[in-house]
C-alpha cells in the first residue's frame, strides 16, 4: 500500500492551471514547499479554486442551471474517452460555423467534466461498473492534482526544501495508507511471494526436528524471517526507486530546465519498472548445479496441458508412442521405451543383457552407472561390476577392456562377462565426448567375444553437437542406449532407452517389475517432444557459453580450468595449491549472490551450463566470482 503513495505524494511546486476558455480559469495559489507536502485534507482546506470545480462524478458543480452533460450531449456513464471525442467534434463544428458563444460554452462544459473526472480518479469514484479512466494525466497539459509539479521553474529555495524533506516525508506516506496505482501494488505482491520462495535456495540444508504433535520445530520462525526479508527487499526497492525519481526531477529543475513531459507523464511506469529491475537484480538466481535444474518452458507447459493421452501400460498412449518412435528413428534403432529416469533406464538395459544372475559387466571406474546409481546393478540386478580405469578423456584402454573379459572356461570360479558399458559424454571427465570411431572399436571387441555393448548416453546429444556427428552414427555399434530427456534437452522428467524390438519387449517387462510403468505418460512425453524441437538446437550455444565461462575463470588468480578440455557444457574448476581458496568458501560466497554451484571436493567445483543460462548470467557469474576470490585472498595480500 505504501509503494504507490510514495510515487504519487512526492510532488513539487503547485500548478497554475489555465484553461482554454477565457471565461474559466482554475488557479492554485502559490505556497511554500512545506505546505505543498502537507496531507491532502490540509491542502484542500487551503486551496481556493475559482470557476469550475469538481464534485462526485455525474453531479459536477453547476453555475445556476448549467449542466455540462446536456451541453456536450453525453451520458455520465459513457466514460471520459467518449466525452472527449464528442467535445472535440462539436468544438470543431462550432469553430467552422463561427459560433464563438457555443464554442465557449463547450469549452466551459468540457473543463468542468475534465476536472470532475480528474478529482474522481484520485478519489477512486466509479460510475457503477465503469471505472474512471486511469489514462487521464492532465487537464490541458497540467498535473492531475492541484499541488503537483508543473513545467514552469520553481524557486530555488522551494526545490532545496523539497529535496531535503522528501526522505522524511516517506514515513508520513506509510501512515496514510492511501494507494491508487494497482499495477504497483500487484507487482509488490508478486515480488514478495517470488522472493519468499527464492530465499529458500539460500537456506543451508538442515535436518528437521519434530515435537510431540509431529510439527517441525522452528518452521514458523524460519518462514517469518524469510517473509520479513522478502518485504524488506520489495518495499526497500520501491522506496529507493521513488526517492531516486523525486530527486531526479528536483535536480532537473535545479539545473534550470523544465521537467520533460514524457518523464512526468509516466511517473508510475518509471517507478514500477525501476523497482522491478532492482528486484530482478536482488533476486537473480544463476543455477549452475546441473543441467537437470531447468524449468519447463511455456511451450512445454502448453503441450503438457493439451497432450493426447491414454493408458501407456496397456500400450495405447499416442503421445508416448510418438516420442518413442521419434527417438528410435533419431538413434537409428528399431524401437524405444520411455522410462521415469536415467538410472532406471541403465538398470533395465544392464538387466536385459545380463539376464543370468552373477553375470559381469565391464565399465569405467568413474562412470555414472558405477558411481552414482546406488549400486543398483548389483543390489537389484545381481550383476557384478568389473571396473577399468577411465582416462582423462573418458575412454577406457582398449587393451585393458579386452584383457578384462573372462575366459568362459573359468565360469566355475568367475562371473561370466556379458556386457561392456560406455558413457558419452563422460560426466566425471568434464563432459568429454567419445568419438564414433572409439565406440566402433569397443563394439568390435564386444562382438568378437559374444558380448553386448550399452552406451549410457545421458548427454549423447551434447556429444553429437560438439563432434559434429549425427547421433545415430555415434551409437551405431551399441546394442542399447539410454538417453536422458531432462538434462541438456531440458524436459522436466524422463529418459528413453532404445534398441532392437526384442530388446524393448524385454525392457518393457522389467520396467513394470521395477515400478516404472505409468499410465497417462503422454503428459510428460509432450514436454519431451517440445524439448527435442526447441532445445536441441540450443546445445551449440550452451557449449559456447561454457567456453566463455571457462576462459574467464582461467584468468583468475588461484583458479585453474583446463579450457582445452572443455568440449560440451560442463566445467571443473580447481583451486590452486597455496591459495586460500576452498570449494566451500567459494560456494558460500557465490550463494550470497544467487549463484548456485556444487563442490566436487574440498578444492574442486563443478558448473554446468544449460539453455536457461544466458550470456549475461555468465558475465554476472564471472564478476561475482572475481569479487569472491579477491575477498577470500585479501588476508594473504595483507
C-alpha positions in Angstrom: 0.0 0.0 0.0 2.9 2.3 0.7 4.5 1.9 -2.6 2.3 3.9 -4.9 1.6 6.6 -2.4 5.3 7.3 -2.4 5.4 8.0 -6.1 2.2 10.0 -6.0 2.9 12.1 -3.0 6.5 13.3 -3.8 5.3 16.4 -5.6 6.7 19.8 -6.3 5.6 23.4 -6.7 1.8 23.9 -7.3 0.5 24.2 -10.8 -1.2 27.2 -12.2 -3.9 25.6 -14.3 -5.1 27.9 -17.1 -7.8 26.5 -19.4 -8.5 27.4 -23.0 -11.7 29.3 -22.1 -11.3 32.9 -21.3 -14.4 32.6 -19.1 -12.9 29.9 -16.9 -9.6 29.8 -15.0 -8.5 27.3 -12.4 -5.7 28.6 -10.2 -4.0 27.2 -7.1 -2.2 30.0 -5.2 1.5 29.7 -4.6 2.5 28.4 -1.2 5.8 27.4 0.5 7.1 23.9 -0.1 6.2 22.7 3.3 2.6 23.5 2.6 2.7 21.6 -0.7 3.8 18.5 1.1 1.2 18.5 3.7 -1.5 15.8 3.7 -4.4 16.1 1.2 -7.0 17.1 3.8 -4.9 20.0 4.9 -4.1 21.2 1.4 -7.7 21.0 0.3 -8.6 23.4 3.0 -6.0 25.9 1.8 -6.5 25.8 -1.9 -9.1 28.1 -3.4 -10.4 27.2 -6.9 -12.3 29.7 -8.8 -14.8 29.0 -11.6 -15.4 25.3 -12.4 -14.6 22.9 -9.6 -15.2 19.2 -9.1 -17.7 17.1 -7.4 -18.8 13.5 -7.5 -18.9 12.0 -10.9 -22.2 12.5 -12.6 -23.1 15.5 -10.5 -20.4 18.2 -11.1 -20.9 21.6 -9.5 -23.0 23.8 -11.7 -23.4 27.6 -12.3 -27.1 28.1 -12.0 -28.9 25.7 -14.4 -25.7 25.0 -16.3 -25.4 21.2 -16.9 -22.2 20.2 -18.8 -23.5 16.8 -19.8 -26.5 18.4 -21.6 -24.2 21.0 -23.3 -22.0 18.2 -24.6 -24.8 15.8 -25.3 -23.2 12.8 -23.4 -24.2 10.3 -20.8 -22.4 10.3 -17.5 -21.5 6.6 -17.7 -20.0 6.8 -21.2 -16.5 7.4 -19.9 -14.0 10.1 -20.4 -12.7 9.0 -23.8 -16.2 9.2 -25.4 -16.8 12.5 -23.7 -13.5 13.9 -25.1 -14.3 12.7 -28.7 -17.8 14.3 -28.5 -16.3 17.6 -27.2 -13.7 17.8 -29.9 -16.2 17.0 -32.7 -18.7 19.7 -31.5 -16.0 22.2 -30.9 -14.7 21.9 -34.5 -18.2 22.3 -35.8 -18.8 25.4 -33.7 -15.4 26.9 -34.8 -16.1 26.2 -38.5 -19.5 27.9 -38.3 -18.0 30.9 -36.4 -20.3 30.4 -33.4 -18.0 31.7 -30.6 -20.7 31.6 -27.9 -21.3 27.9 -28.4 -17.5 27.2 -28.6 -17.0 29.0 -25.3 -19.9 27.1 -23.7 -18.5 23.8 -24.9 -15.1 24.6 -23.5 -16.6 25.5 -20.2 -18.6 22.3 -20.0 -15.6 20.2 -21.0 -13.4 22.0 -18.4 -15.9 21.1 -15.7 -16.2 17.5 -16.7 -12.4 17.2 -17.1 -11.8 18.5 -13.6 -14.6 16.3 -12.2 -13.1 13.2 -13.8 -9.7 14.0 -12.5 -10.8 14.5 -9.0 -12.9 11.4 -9.0 -10.0 9.4 -10.4 -8.0 10.5 -7.4 -10.8 9.5 -5.0 -11.4 6.2 -6.8 -15.0 7.0 -7.5 -16.7 4.8 -10.1 -19.8 5.0 -12.3 -21.4 1.7 -11.4 -19.3 -0.9 -13.3 -17.5 1.9 -15.2 -14.2 2.9 -13.5 -12.9 6.4 -14.1 -10.2 6.3 -16.8 -6.7 5.8 -15.4 -5.2 7.1 -18.7 -6.1 10.7 -17.7 -2.9 12.5 -16.6 -3.5 16.2 -17.4 -6.2 18.9 -17.7 -4.9 20.9 -20.6 -1.4 19.5 -20.1 -1.4 20.3 -16.4 -0.9 17.9 -13.5 -3.8 15.7 -12.3 -3.8 17.2 -8.8 -3.7 20.9 -8.0 -0.5 20.7 -5.8 1.6 18.5 -8.2 4.7 19.5 -10.2 4.4 21.9 -13.1 6.5 22.6 -16.1 7.5 26.1 -15.1 10.6 26.6 -13.0 10.2 26.6 -9.2 12.1 29.0 -6.9 15.5 27.7 -5.8 14.5 27.6 -2.1 11.4 25.6 -2.8 13.4 22.9 -4.6 16.0 22.7 -1.9 13.3 22.3 0.8 11.6 19.6 -1.3 14.8 17.7 -1.8 15.7 17.9 1.9 12.5 16.6 3.3 11.5 14.0 0.7 13.1 11.2 2.7 11.4 12.2 5.9 8.1 12.6 4.2 8.1 8.9 3.2 7.3 8.0 6.8 4.1 10.0 6.7 3.2 8.2 3.5 3.5 4.9 5.3 1.0 6.1 7.9 -1.5 7.4 5.4 -2.0 4.1 3.6 -3.6 5.8 0.5 -2.8 4.0 -2.7 -4.4 4.2 -6.1 -2.0 2.7 -8.6 -2.9 -1.0 -8.8 -0.1 -2.3 -11.0 2.5 -1.2 -8.5 0.5 -3.0 -5.7 0.2 -6.1 -7.8 3.9 -6.0 -8.6 4.7 -5.7 -4.9 2.6 -8.8 -4.1 4.1 -10.8 -6.9 7.7 -10.0 -5.9 7.1 -10.6 -2.2 5.8 -14.1 -3.0 8.5 -14.8 -5.5 11.3 -13.6 -3.3 9.8 -15.5 -0.4 10.1 -18.7 -2.5 13.5 -17.9 -3.9 15.0 -17.3 -0.5 14.6 -21.0 0.2 17.6 -21.6 -2.1 19.8 -19.6 0.2 19.0 -21.5 3.4 21.5 -24.2 4.2 20.4 -27.8 4.4 19.3 -28.9 7.9 17.8 -31.9 9.5 14.3 -31.0 10.8 13.3 -31.9 14.4 9.7 -32.5 15.3 7.7 -32.0 18.5 5.2 -34.4 20.1 2.5 -33.2 17.7 4.6 -34.0 14.7 5.2 -30.4 13.8 8.6 -29.2 12.7 10.4 -27.1 15.3 11.3 -23.6 14.2 9.4 -23.8 10.9 7.3 -20.8 11.7 10.3 -18.8 12.8 12.2 -19.6 9.6 9.2 -18.7 7.4 8.7 -15.5 9.4 12.3 -14.4 8.8 12.0 -15.2 5.1 8.8 -13.1 4.9 10.4 -10.2 6.6 13.4 -10.3 4.3 11.0 -10.5 1.3 9.0 -7.5 2.4 12.2 -5.5 3.1 13.6 -6.3 -0.3 10.4 -5.3 -2.2 9.4 -2.1 -0.3 13.1 -1.1 0.0 13.4 -1.3 -3.8 10.2 0.7 -4.3 11.3 3.3 -1.8 14.7 3.7 -3.4 13.1 4.0 -6.9 10.6 6.6 -5.6 13.3 8.7 -3.9 15.5 8.5 -7.0 12.7 9.6 -9.2 11.9 12.5 -6.9 15.5 13.6 -6.7 15.9 13.4 -10.4 13.0 15.8 -11.1 14.3 18.2 -8.4 17.8 18.1 -10.0 16.3 18.8 -13.4 14.6 21.9 -12.1 17.6 22.9 -10.1 19.7 22.8 -13.2 17.4 25.4 -14.7 15.4 23.1 -17.0 11.8 22.1 -17.3 10.6 18.7 -16.5 10.1 16.7 -19.7 6.5 15.8 -20.4 7.3 12.1 -21.1 9.2 11.9 -17.8 6.4 13.3 -15.8 3.7 11.7 -17.8 4.9 8.1 -17.0 5.9 8.5 -13.4 4.1 5.4 -12.2 5.5 3.4 -15.0 9.1 4.6 -14.3 8.7 3.8 -10.6 7.3 0.3 -11.3 9.9 -0.6 -14.0 12.9 0.6 -11.9 11.6 -1.2 -8.8 11.2 -4.4 -10.8 14.7 -4.1 -12.3 16.2 -3.7 -8.8 14.2 -6.6 -7.5 15.3 -8.7 -10.5 18.9 -8.0 -9.7 18.3 -8.7 -6.0 16.6 -12.0 -6.6 18.6 -13.1 -9.6 19.4 -16.8 -9.5 22.0 -18.4 -11.7 21.7 -22.1 -11.1 24.9 -23.9 -12.3 24.5 -27.0 -10.2 23.5 -29.2 -13.1 21.6 -29.1 -16.4 18.9 -31.1 -14.6 17.6 -27.9 -12.8 15.9 -26.4 -15.8 12.2 -25.4 -15.5 9.7 -26.4 -18.2 9.2 -23.7 -20.8 5.8 -22.1 -21.5 5.6 -24.2 -24.7 6.2 -27.4 -22.7 3.5 -26.5 -20.2 1.1 -25.8 -23.0 1.9 -29.1 -24.7 1.5 -30.9 -21.4 -1.8 -29.3 -20.8 -3.2 -30.3 -24.2 -1.5 -33.6 -24.6 -3.5 -36.5 -26.1 -3.2 -39.4 -23.6 -4.2 -42.9 -22.9 -3.0 -45.8 -20.7 0.6 -46.5 -21.6 0.9 -49.6 -19.5 -1.6 -51.1 -21.9 0.3 -49.6 -24.8 -2.2 -47.1 -26.0 -0.9 -43.6 -25.1 -0.5 -41.9 -28.5 1.9 -39.1 -27.4 4.2 -41.7 -25.7 4.2 -43.7 -29.0 5.1 -40.6 -31.0 8.0 -39.8 -28.7 9.3 -43.4 -28.7 9.1 -43.6 -32.5 10.9 -40.3 -32.9 13.7 -41.3 -30.6 14.1 -44.7 -32.2 14.4 -43.0 -35.6 16.9 -40.4 -34.4 19.1 -43.1 -32.7 18.9 -45.4 -35.7 17.3 -48.3 -33.7 14.2 -50.4 -34.1 12.3 -49.4 -31.0 12.3 -47.2 -27.9 10.8 -47.1 -24.5 10.0 -44.2 -22.1 11.3 -44.7 -18.5 11.0 -42.4 -15.5 14.7 -41.8 -15.0 18.1 -42.4 -16.5 19.1 -44.6 -13.5 16.1 -46.9 -14.2 16.9 -46.9 -17.9 20.5 -48.0 -17.3 19.4 -50.6 -14.8 16.9 -52.1 -17.2 19.4 -52.2 -20.0 22.0 -54.0 -17.9 19.5 -56.5 -16.6 18.1 -57.3 -20.1 21.6 -58.0 -21.4 22.8 -59.8 -18.2 19.7 -61.9 -17.7 21.6 -64.6 -15.7 22.4 -63.6 -12.1 26.1 -63.3 -11.4 26.9 -62.0 -14.8 29.7 -59.4 -15.1 29.7 -56.0 -16.8 32.9 -54.1 -17.8 32.6 -50.4 -17.2 34.7 -47.4 -16.2 35.7 -46.8 -12.6 34.3 -43.2 -12.6 31.3 -43.8 -14.9 27.8 -42.8 -13.7 26.4 -46.3 -13.5 29.2 -47.4 -11.2 29.5 -44.3 -9.0 26.1 -42.5 -8.9 23.4 -45.1 -9.3 23.4 -46.7 -5.9 24.9 -49.9 -6.9 21.6 -50.9 -8.4 23.0 -53.3 -11.0 24.4 -55.4 -8.1 21.7 -55.0 -5.4 18.8 -55.4 -7.7 20.1 -56.9 -10.9 22.6 -59.3 -9.4 25.3 -58.1 -11.9 28.9 -57.9 -10.9 30.9 -54.8 -12.0 34.4 -55.1 -13.4 35.9 -51.7 -13.5 38.6 -50.3 -15.9 40.4 -47.1 -15.3 38.8 -44.1 -17.1 41.3 -42.0 -18.9 41.1 -38.2 -18.7 39.1 -38.1 -21.9 36.5 -40.6 -20.5 37.7 -43.5 -22.6 39.0 -46.9 -21.3 42.1 -48.5 -22.8 41.0 -51.0 -25.5 43.7 -53.5 -24.5 42.5 -53.3 -20.9 38.9 -53.8 -21.9 39.8 -57.0 -23.8 42.0 -58.2 -21.0 39.2 -57.9 -18.5 36.9 -60.2 -20.4 36.6 -63.5 -18.5 37.6 -66.8 -20.1 34.4 -68.9 -20.5 36.4 -71.9 -19.3 36.7 -70.4 -15.9 32.9 -69.9 -15.3 33.1 -72.4 -12.4 35.1 -69.9 -10.5 34.5 -66.5 -12.1 31.4 -64.5 -13.2 30.6 -64.6 -16.9 31.3 -61.4 -18.8 28.2 -60.4 -20.8 28.3 -56.7 -21.3 30.5 -53.6 -21.8 29.2 -50.1 -20.8 30.4 -46.8 -22.1 29.3 -43.3 -21.1 29.0 -40.5 -23.7 29.5 -37.7 -22.8 31.6 -38.7 -19.7 30.5 -36.6 -16.8 33.3 -37.1 -14.4 35.8 -36.3 -17.1 34.3 -32.9 -17.6 31.7 -33.7 -20.3 34.3 -35.2 -22.7 33.0 -36.8 -25.9 33.6 -40.4 -27.1 34.2 -40.5 -30.8 32.2 -42.7 -33.2 35.5 -44.5 -34.1 36.3 -45.3 -30.5 32.8 -46.7 -29.9 33.1 -48.8 -33.0 36.3 -50.3 -31.8 34.7 -51.2 -28.5 31.8 -52.7 -30.4 34.1 -54.8 -32.4 35.7 -56.2 -29.2 32.3 -56.9 -27.8 31.1 -58.8 -31.0 34.4 -60.8 -31.1 33.7 -62.1 -27.7 30.0 -62.5 -28.0 29.2 -59.6 -25.7 26.7 -56.7 -25.8 27.5 -53.0 -25.8 25.5 -50.5 -23.9 26.0 -46.7 -24.1 24.9 -44.5 -21.2 24.0 -41.6 -23.5 22.5 -39.2 -20.9 24.1 -36.3 -22.8 24.6 -38.0 -26.1 23.1 -35.1 -28.0 25.7 -32.8 -26.5 28.4 -35.2 -27.8 26.7 -35.2 -31.3 26.6 -31.4 -31.4 30.2 -31.0 -30.1 31.7 -33.5 -32.5 29.5 -32.5 -35.5 28.5 -36.2 -35.9 24.9 -37.4 -36.2 23.7 -39.1 -33.1 22.8 -42.3 -34.8 26.4 -42.6 -36.0 27.8 -42.2 -32.5 25.7 -45.2 -31.3 25.8 -47.4 -34.4 27.8 -50.1 -32.7 25.7 -50.1 -29.5 23.1 -52.7 -28.8 21.3 -50.4 -26.4 21.4 -46.7 -25.5 19.8 -44.7 -22.7 19.1 -41.0 -23.4 18.2 -38.5 -20.7 15.5 -36.0 -21.6 15.8 -33.9 -18.5 19.5 -32.9 -18.8 20.7 -30.8 -21.8 17.4 -31.1 -23.6 15.6 -29.5 -20.6 12.4 -31.7 -20.4 11.0 -32.0 -16.9 11.1 -35.8 -16.5 12.2 -39.0 -18.1 14.6 -40.9 -20.2 14.3 -43.1 -23.3 16.1 -46.4 -23.9 16.5 -47.7 -27.5 17.5 -51.0 -29.0 16.1 -53.8 -31.1 12.4 -54.7 -31.0 13.0 -57.9 -28.9 15.2 -55.9 -26.5 12.5 -53.3 -25.9 9.9 -56.0 -25.3 12.0 -57.5 -22.5 12.8 -53.9 -21.2 9.0 -53.2 -21.0 8.5 -56.2 -18.7 11.4 -55.1 -16.5 10.1 -51.6 -16.4 6.9 -52.9 -15.0 8.7 -55.1 -12.5 10.7 -52.1 -11.2 7.6 -49.9 -10.8 8.3 -47.8 -13.8 5.1 -48.5 -15.7 2.9 -45.3 -15.7 -0.5 -44.7 -17.2 -1.1 -41.3 -19.0 2.6 -40.5 -19.6 1.7 -38.5 -22.7 1.6 -35.5 -20.4 5.4 -36.0 -19.8 6.2 -37.1 -23.3 4.6 -34.0 -24.8 7.2 -31.8 -23.0 10.0 -34.1 -24.2 8.8 -33.6 -27.8 8.9 -29.9 -27.4 12.4 -30.2 -25.9 13.6 -32.1 -29.0 12.2 -29.5 -31.3 13.2 -26.3 -29.3 16.2 -27.1 -27.1 18.2 -29.4 -29.2 19.4 -26.6 -31.5 20.4 -24.6 -28.4 23.1 -27.0 -27.3 25.7 -25.4 -29.5 25.0 -22.1 -27.7 25.3 -23.8 -24.4 28.8 -25.0 -25.4 29.9 -21.6 -26.4 28.7 -20.1 -23.1 30.6 -22.9 -21.3 33.8 -21.9 -23.2 33.3 -18.3 -22.3 32.9 -19.1 -18.6 35.9 -21.4 -18.6 38.1 -18.8 -20.3 37.1 -16.1 -17.8 37.7 -18.5 -14.8 41.1 -19.4 -16.1 42.2 -15.7 -15.9 41.5 -15.5 -12.1 44.4 -15.9 -9.7 44.2 -19.1 -7.7 41.8 -20.9 -10.0 42.7 -23.4 -12.7 40.5 -24.7 -15.5 41.6 -26.9 -18.4 40.0 -24.8 -21.2 41.4 -27.1 -23.9 39.4 -30.0 -22.5 36.1 -28.1 -22.5 34.1 -29.8 -25.2 30.4 -29.6 -24.1 28.5 -27.9 -21.2 30.5 -28.9 -18.1 33.3 -27.2 -16.2 35.5 -28.4 -13.4 37.1 -25.5 -11.6 40.1 -26.4 -9.4 41.6 -24.3 -6.6 45.4 -24.0 -6.9 47.7 -25.2 -4.1 48.9 -22.5 -1.8 45.8 -20.2 -2.3 43.3 -19.5 0.5 40.5 -20.6 -1.8 38.4 -23.6 -0.9 35.4 -25.0 -2.7 33.2 -24.4 0.3 34.2 -20.8 0.8 33.6 -20.0 -2.9 30.2 -21.8 -2.8 29.0 -19.8 0.2 30.2 -16.5 -1.4 28.5 -17.3 -4.7 25.3 -18.4 -3.0 25.1 -14.9 -1.4 24.9 -13.5 -4.9 22.4 -16.1 -6.1 24.8 -18.3 -7.9 24.4 -22.0 -7.1 27.2 -24.5 -7.7 28.2 -28.0 -6.5 31.6 -28.6 -4.8 33.0 -31.9 -6.0 35.7 -31.9 -3.4 37.4 -29.5 -1.0 39.3 -28.0 -3.9 37.0 -28.5 -6.9 33.7 -27.1 -8.0 31.5 -28.3 -10.9 29.5 -25.9 -13.1 27.0 -27.0 -15.8 25.5 -24.7 -18.4 22.0 -25.2 -19.7 19.6 -23.4 -22.0 18.2 -21.2 -19.3 21.6 -19.7 -18.5 22.2 -16.5 -20.6 25.4 -14.8 -21.7 24.5 -12.1 -19.2 24.4 -14.8 -16.4 27.9 -15.9 -17.4 29.3 -12.4 -17.1 27.4 -11.9 -13.8 28.9 -15.2 -12.5 32.5 -14.1 -13.5 32.0 -10.7 -11.9 30.8 -12.2 -8.6 33.4 -14.9 -8.6 36.2 -12.4 -9.2 34.9 -10.4 -6.2 34.7 -13.6 -4.1 38.2 -14.6 -5.0 39.6 -11.2 -4.1 37.7 -11.1 -0.8 38.9 -14.6 0.3 42.5 -14.0 -0.7 42.7 -10.5 0.7 44.3 -11.6 4.1 47.0 -13.2 2.1 47.8 -10.0 0.3 47.9 -8.0 3.5 
